[in-house]
Amino acid sequence: MIVSAHIIGGKRLGGAELFYARLVNALHQRGHVTLAMTVPDSLTAAEINPEITRIDIPMRGVWDVWSRWQISKAIQQHHPDIVQTYMGRATRLTRLPFGQQPVHVARLGGYYAPHGYRHAHAWIVNSPGIHDHLIQHGFPPERVFHISNFVAPCIPAAPEVLRPLRRELAIPDDALIVVAVGRLHPIKGFDELLEAFAAVPVWIHDRPVYLIIVGDGPLAIPLQRHAKRLGISDRVRWPGWRDDAGRFQELADLCVCSSRQEGIGNVILEAWARCRPVLSTRAQGLQDIITDHEDGWLTPVGKPIALAEAMTLMLRDEPLRHQLAVNGRRTLLARHGEETIVNAYLDLYQQLLAAVSSRSTRPGK
């Protein structure tokens, strides 16, 4: 049995935090003892199976010496075979000797600055683009591994369950709804999504069209002002950061990802899990998982007019949306299913541990 410790420093439930919880829980269910290290009062901790041993560590910053000592102490006490860190803060605070157990694996879900990750023993990336990003920055190819994310399929909520959410947002029952989820940050391209939506007809098939952008971030106020300048404020809803973002996707007739850059695009997998059609830009991490016109619809990055045309086309064509949603769910199960991804992690852990064992038994060691 492989014992693994998993460390993350985020408080909110972003894509990395949600995947962290899913993977830790899945490893635990498979009988692999896990140790979860999270920050106190984090929303991530609430997603972790209570049977899993969890340790609160502040991780206030990358120079938090006290937290670095606490991580080291926890590792010494629990003796994991693998220590897997997520994103920059947890990775920088974790320092382990190379060539012996435990093996430090850093997982990257974005195109982060590489200097804070070089001290890890191996790296897991969730898209080919991030793999290439690390190789281009001099990381050893034989220690960089690509393993995708997984999202479990969801049972769709009944319309009467979602009706109160529509009322909360003041959206009519007959409206067509476009939903986008993500941090309100420049790389997400929400400014261009708003420009595209401004070019979409107000009514399609005698149904009003609304846009919901779920998230928060540094561009919250500028984006709302941008919507006002475009004259679409009355058709755009801003529920903010919500732990139940998936419920908004269930409202959607169409899920849109307008990112300029992405790792894998968890919002795509989550839309497929809810059997919702996806319209996306051709950002590298997104076109790596979407087959254009088969399980999603792709448009060029930075082209709001092309995005508007595709949005209008899809909102007018219900059979097309249905087929893309069904195909997307099929892709999710085939390529991003829990069993496939968890097996890939366990196989990699075994490979890394075997390499350490091999080095320690060489003559002269």
C-alpha positions in Angstrom: 0.0 0.0 0.0 1.3 3.4 -0.9 0.9 6.1 1.7 0.7 9.6 0.4 0.5 13.1 2.0 -1.1 15.9 0.1 -0.5 19.6 0.8 -2.3 22.7 -0.4 -2.3 26.3 0.7 -5.5 27.7 -0.7 -8.6 28.6 1.3 -11.2 29.0 -1.5 -12.6 26.2 -3.6 -10.9 26.9 -7.0 -10.1 24.3 -9.6 -6.9 23.1 -7.9 -8.6 22.8 -4.5 -11.5 20.9 -5.8 -9.3 18.5 -7.6 -7.1 18.1 -4.5 -10.2 17.0 -2.5 -11.4 14.7 -5.2 -8.0 12.9 -5.5 -7.4 12.6 -1.8 -10.9 11.2 -1.2 -10.5 8.8 -4.2 -7.1 7.5 -2.9 -8.6 7.0 0.5 -11.5 5.0 -1.0 -9.1 2.8 -2.8 -7.5 1.8 0.5 -4.4 4.0 0.2 -3.8 5.8 3.5 -3.6 9.6 2.9 -2.7 12.6 5.0 -4.2 15.9 4.1 -2.5 19.2 5.1 -4.6 22.3 4.5 -4.8 25.8 6.0 -7.1 26.4 9.0 -10.8 27.1 8.2 -10.3 26.4 4.5 -13.3 25.5 2.4 -11.1 22.7 1.0 -11.0 20.9 4.3 -14.8 20.6 4.3 -14.6 18.6 1.1 -12.3 16.0 2.5 -13.6 12.7 3.9 -13.6 13.1 7.7 -11.9 9.6 8.1 -8.8 11.1 6.5 -6.1 12.4 8.9 -5.9 16.1 8.4 -3.5 18.6 9.8 -4.0 22.4 9.8 -0.9 24.4 8.8 -1.1 28.2 8.3 1.0 28.5 5.2 0.8 32.3 5.3 3.4 32.7 2.6 6.3 31.2 0.8 8.7 32.4 3.5 6.6 31.1 6.5 9.4 29.3 8.4 7.1 28.1 11.1 4.8 26.4 8.6 7.8 24.9 6.8 8.9 23.3 10.1 5.3 22.0 10.8 5.2 20.4 7.4 8.6 18.7 8.0 7.4 17.5 11.4 4.2 16.1 10.1 6.0 14.2 7.4 8.5 12.7 9.9 5.6 11.6 12.2 3.4 10.0 9.5 6.1 8.5 7.2 4.4 8.9 3.8 6.0 7.3 0.7 4.9 10.2 -1.5 4.4 13.9 -0.6 2.4 15.7 -3.3 2.1 19.5 -3.2 -0.3 21.7 -5.1 0.5 25.1 -6.5 3.3 27.4 -5.4 2.9 28.1 -1.7 2.7 24.5 -0.6 5.5 23.4 -2.9 7.9 26.1 -1.8 7.3 25.3 1.9 8.0 21.6 1.3 11.7 20.7 1.2 12.8 17.0 1.1 16.1 15.3 0.4 16.4 14.0 -3.2 17.1 10.3 -3.8 15.2 8.9 -0.9 11.7 8.5 0.5 9.5 10.3 0.7 9.4 11.4 -2.9 8.2 15.0 -3.4 5.9 15.4 -6.3 4.7 18.9 -7.3 1.5 19.1 -9.2 1.0 22.1 -11.6 -2.4 23.0 -13.1 -1.2 26.2 -14.8 1.7 28.0 -16.5 3.3 29.1 -13.3 6.8 30.6 -13.0 9.0 27.6 -12.7 11.6 28.7 -10.2 9.4 27.8 -7.2 9.0 24.2 -8.3 12.5 23.1 -9.3 13.4 21.6 -5.9 10.7 18.9 -6.2 11.8 15.4 -7.2 9.1 15.0 -9.9 6.3 17.0 -11.5 2.8 16.2 -12.5 1.0 18.4 -15.0 -2.5 18.2 -16.2 -2.0 19.2 -19.8 0.5 18.8 -22.6 1.0 22.5 -22.8 2.2 22.8 -19.2 4.4 19.8 -19.9 6.1 21.6 -22.7 6.3 24.8 -20.6 8.4 23.0 -18.0 10.6 21.3 -20.5 11.3 24.6 -22.2 12.4 26.0 -18.8 15.0 23.2 -18.4 13.1 20.7 -16.3 14.3 17.1 -16.9 11.8 15.4 -19.3 12.1 12.0 -17.6 10.7 13.5 -14.4 7.8 15.5 -15.8 4.5 13.5 -16.1 1.2 14.3 -17.7 -1.9 13.1 -15.9 -5.3 14.7 -16.6 -7.9 15.7 -14.0 -11.2 13.8 -13.3 -14.7 14.9 -12.4 -17.4 12.5 -11.4 -20.6 12.6 -13.5 -23.5 14.4 -11.8 -27.2 13.5 -11.6 -29.0 16.5 -13.1 -31.2 18.4 -10.7 -34.9 18.6 -11.4 -36.2 21.9 -12.9 -38.2 22.6 -9.7 -34.9 22.4 -7.7 -33.3 25.0 -9.9 -36.3 27.3 -10.1 -35.4 29.1 -6.8 -31.9 29.9 -8.3 -33.6 31.5 -11.3 -35.7 33.6 -9.0 -32.6 34.6 -7.0 -31.0 35.8 -10.2 -34.3 37.4 -11.5 -34.1 35.3 -14.7 -37.4 34.3 -16.4 -38.3 30.6 -16.5 -38.3 30.6 -20.4 -34.9 32.3 -20.7 -31.9 30.9 -22.6 -28.9 31.0 -20.2 -25.2 31.2 -21.0 -22.9 30.4 -18.0 -19.2 31.1 -17.5 -17.3 30.2 -14.3 -13.9 31.4 -13.2 -11.8 33.9 -11.4 -12.3 37.4 -12.7 -8.8 37.7 -14.0 -7.4 38.9 -17.3 -6.4 35.4 -18.5 -10.0 34.3 -18.3 -11.0 36.6 -21.1 -14.3 37.8 -19.6 -13.9 41.2 -21.1 -14.1 39.6 -24.6 -16.9 37.3 -23.5 -18.9 40.5 -22.6 -18.1 42.0 -26.0 -19.2 38.8 -27.7 -22.5 38.6 -25.6 -23.3 42.2 -26.6 -23.4 40.9 -30.2 -25.8 38.0 -29.4 -29.5 38.7 -30.1 -31.5 39.8 -27.0 -34.1 37.2 -28.0 -33.7 33.9 -29.7 -36.7 31.8 -30.7 -38.9 34.2 -28.6 -36.8 33.5 -25.5 -34.7 36.2 -23.7 -31.0 35.5 -23.5 -29.0 36.0 -20.2 -25.4 35.6 -19.2 -24.3 34.5 -15.8 -20.6 35.0 -14.8 -19.8 33.1 -11.6 -16.7 34.2 -9.8 -14.8 36.9 -8.1 -11.4 38.6 -8.5 -9.5 41.8 -9.3 -11.6 42.6 -12.4 -15.0 42.4 -10.7 -15.8 46.1 -10.8 -14.1 46.8 -14.1 -16.0 44.0 -15.8 -19.3 45.2 -14.5 -18.5 48.7 -15.7 -17.6 47.2 -19.1 -21.0 45.4 -19.3 -22.7 48.8 -18.5 -20.7 50.5 -21.3 -21.8 47.7 -23.7 -25.4 48.2 -22.7 -25.9 44.7 -21.5 -26.0 45.1 -17.7 -29.7 44.2 -17.6 -28.9 40.8 -19.2 -25.8 39.9 -17.2 -25.8 38.4 -13.7 -22.9 38.4 -11.2 -23.5 36.0 -8.3 -19.9 36.3 -7.2 -17.8 33.5 -5.8 -20.0 30.6 -5.0 -19.2 27.2 -3.6 -22.1 25.8 -5.5 -20.9 27.0 -8.9 -21.9 23.7 -10.4 -25.6 24.5 -9.8 -25.2 27.5 -12.1 -23.8 25.2 -14.8 -26.9 23.1 -14.4 -29.0 26.2 -15.2 -27.1 26.6 -18.4 -28.3 26.0 -21.9 -24.7 26.7 -22.9 -21.4 26.8 -20.9 -18.7 29.1 -22.3 -15.0 29.3 -21.5 -13.4 32.4 -23.0 -9.9 32.0 -21.5 -6.8 33.3 -23.2 -4.7 30.7 -21.3 -5.7 27.5 -19.4 -4.1 24.4 -18.0 -6.8 21.8 -18.6 -10.0 23.8 -17.9 -11.8 22.2 -15.1 -14.9 24.1 -16.0 -15.1 22.1 -19.2 -15.0 18.8 -17.3 -17.5 20.1 -14.8 -19.9 21.1 -17.6 -19.5 17.7 -19.3 -20.2 16.1 -15.9 -23.5 17.9 -15.9 -24.2 17.0 -19.5 -24.0 20.6 -20.7 -22.7 21.7 -24.1 -19.5 23.6 -24.2 -18.3 26.6 -26.3 -14.6 27.4 -25.7 -11.7 29.3 -27.1 -8.7 27.5 -28.6 -6.5 28.2 -25.7 -3.9 25.4 -25.6 -5.1 23.5 -22.5 -8.7 23.7 -23.8 -8.1 22.5 -27.3 -6.1 19.6 -25.9 -9.2 18.1 -24.4 -12.0 19.3 -26.7 -12.5 17.7 -30.2 -14.0 20.6 -32.2 -17.6 20.1 -33.4 -17.7 16.7 -31.7 -17.7 17.2 -27.9 -17.4 21.0 -27.9 -17.2 24.0 -30.1 -13.9 25.9 -30.5 -13.3 29.5 -31.6 -10.1 31.5 -31.9 -8.6 33.2 -28.8 -9.1 36.9 -28.7 -11.9 37.0 -31.3 -15.1 38.2 -29.7 -17.0 38.3 -33.0 -16.2 34.7 -33.7 -17.3 33.9 -30.2 -20.5 35.8 -30.6 -21.3 34.0 -33.9 -20.7 30.6 -32.3 -22.7 31.5 -29.3 -25.7 32.6 -31.4 -25.4 29.5 -33.6 -25.5 27.1 -30.7 -28.3 28.9 -28.8 -30.4 28.7 -32.0 -29.7 24.9 -32.5 -31.0 22.8 -29.6 -30.3 19.4 -31.2 -26.6 20.5 -31.7 -26.3 21.5 -28.1 -27.8 18.2 -27.0 -25.4 16.2 -29.2 -22.4 18.1 -28.0 -23.4 17.6 -24.4 -23.9 13.8 -24.8 -20.6 13.5 -26.6 -18.9 15.6 -23.9 -20.1 13.4 -21.1 -18.8 10.4 -23.1 -15.4 12.0 -23.4 -15.4 12.7 -19.7 -16.0 9.1 -18.8 -13.5 7.7 -21.4 -10.6 10.0 -20.8 -11.2 11.8 -17.5 -12.9 9.2 -15.4 -12.0 8.7 -11.8 -10.7 5.1 -12.1 -8.5 6.0 -15.1 -6.9 9.0 -13.4 -6.4 7.5 -10.0 -4.8 4.4 -11.5 -2.4 6.7 -13.4 -1.4 8.4 -10.1 -0.9 5.1 -8.3 1.1 3.7 -11.2 3.3 6.8 -11.2 3.8 6.7 -7.5 4.9 3.0 -7.8 7.3 4.0 -10.6 8.9 6.8 -8.6 9.3 4.7 -5.5 10.8 1.9 -7.5 13.4 4.3 -8.9 14.3 5.5 -5.4 14.7 1.9 -4.3 16.8 1.1 -7.3 19.2 4.0 -6.6 19.5 3.0 -2.9 20.5 -0.6 -3.8 23.2 0.2 -6.4 26.7 -0.9 -5.5 28.6 1.7 -3.5 25.4 3.2 -2.1 
